[in-house]
Amino acid sequence: MIKNNKYSEIKKILSNRPKLHELKNELQDWGISEELAMYIVKESEGKKTLEVGSGLSTIVFLLASDFHTCINPNKSDKERLLIELNKQKIDSNRLNFVNSKSEFFCPKLEDFYDVILIDGSHTFPWPIIDWYYSGMHLKKNGIMILDDVDWWPVGIVDSYMKNSSLWKFKFGNERFSCFEALEQGEKLISHRWEQQPNILGALCEKFK
Ligand SMILES: C[S@@+](CC[C@H](N)C(=O)[O-])C[C@H]1O[C@@H](n2cnc3c(N)ncnc32)[C@H](O)[C@@H]1O
């Protein structure tokens, strides 16, 4: 059971959303929605969590999880985040900030995680690479979250997961989706073509 003060802490942070990203020399707020923030806190209490990308979501994970790893190659994003954590008096000792590109770091992951958020590069093929290599390290019954499913490279992954018997859709809206893993490791990630409804449906249409 999450203590109410975690929710009020998030509400306070979201009432004055920090700008933790930058585009063309202007600070940006690319942070997750309040609805997703509340869900992350509920699912991450006392857990080991991982995220591709960093920002407001990292602060939210740190309010709940036991130990959090985030992956982001951008050094300025890291500096802004650490300043914000200090300002909000949130302990950064439980944070492992990996200053690396996810496509290089995720294939080297060793641990298993309870909750994973994919919110790094939304450009093709990154969401697929991030999903594949981090998904290999999600515990059975763990939660995989995709943010910005309205970006088509993220949408491909979202569509696959919504049609797969290996994943159970738990919560979401037009912007994000949260799924429970019904298997673990290779079994979760490597479904054969005849077990993938998206592929089978298209083939049946083609040959009917
Ligand atoms: C949409 S923002 C993340 C927003 C964050 N979840 C939040 O709530 O504030 C995307 C982030 O992914 C990072 N990113 C871009 N390419 C990446 C890569 N190859 N690997 C990991 N992170 C990457 C960007 O630097 C940026 O911080």
The ligand as an SDF file (V2000), in Angstrom:
LIG
                    3D

 27 29  0  0  0  0  0  0  0  0999 V2000
   10.7270   11.8580  -24.3070 C   0  0  0  0  0  0  0  0  0  0  0  0
   12.2220   12.0840  -23.4570 S   0  0  0  0  0  0  0  0  0  0  0  0
   11.9810   11.1860  -21.9810 C   0  0  0  0  0  0  0  0  0  0  0  0
   10.9680   11.8330  -21.0860 C   0  0  0  0  0  0  0  0  0  0  0  0
   11.0000   11.2800  -19.6730 C   0  0  0  0  0  0  0  0  0  0  0  0
   10.4410    9.9430  -19.6260 N   0  0  0  0  0  0  0  0  0  0  0  0
   10.2430   12.1840  -18.7270 C   0  0  0  0  0  0  0  0  0  0  0  0
    9.2330   11.7820  -18.1250 O   0  0  0  0  0  0  0  0  0  0  0  0
   10.6900   13.3350  -18.6150 O   0  0  0  0  0  0  0  0  0  0  0  0
   13.3210   11.0620  -24.3630 C   0  0  0  0  0  0  0  0  0  0  0  0
   14.7150   10.9360  -23.7430 C   0  0  0  0  0  0  0  0  0  0  0  0
   15.4060    9.8860  -24.4200 O   0  0  0  0  0  0  0  0  0  0  0  0
   16.7440   10.2480  -24.5420 C   0  0  0  0  0  0  0  0  0  0  0  0
   17.3570    9.5000  -25.6570 N   0  0  0  0  0  0  0  0  0  0  0  0
   17.4570    9.8310  -26.9800 C   0  0  0  0  0  0  0  0  0  0  0  0
   18.1230    8.8740  -27.6580 N   0  0  0  0  0  0  0  0  0  0  0  0
   18.4330    7.9140  -26.7660 C   0  0  0  0  0  0  0  0  0  0  0  0
   19.1350    6.6740  -26.8420 C   0  0  0  0  0  0  0  0  0  0  0  0
   19.6400    6.2200  -28.0040 N   0  0  0  0  0  0  0  0  0  0  0  0
   19.2670    5.9400  -25.7050 N   0  0  0  0  0  0  0  0  0  0  0  0
   18.7440    6.3770  -24.5280 C   0  0  0  0  0  0  0  0  0  0  0  0
   18.0850    7.5490  -24.3910 N   0  0  0  0  0  0  0  0  0  0  0  0
   17.9360    8.3080  -25.4830 C   0  0  0  0  0  0  0  0  0  0  0  0
   16.7270   11.7590  -24.7600 C   0  0  0  0  0  0  0  0  0  0  0  0
   17.9760   12.3360  -24.4060 O   0  0  0  0  0  0  0  0  0  0  0  0
   15.5690   12.1680  -23.8440 C   0  0  0  0  0  0  0  0  0  0  0  0
   16.0730   12.4680  -22.5640 O   0  0  0  0  0  0  0  0  0  0  0  0
  1  2  1  0
  2  3  1  0
  2 10  1  0
  3  4  1  0
  4  5  1  0
  5  6  1  0
  5  7  1  0
  7  8  2  0
  7  9  1  0
 10 11  1  0
 11 12  1  0
 11 26  1  0
 12 13  1  0
 13 14  1  0
 13 24  1  0
 14 15  1  0
 14 23  1  0
 15 16  2  0
 16 17  1  0
 17 18  1  0
 17 23  2  0
 18 19  1  0
 18 20  2  0
 20 21  1  0
 21 22  2  0
 22 23  1  0
 24 25  1  0
 24 26  1  0
 26 27  1  0
M  CHG  2   2   1   9  -1
M  END
$$$$
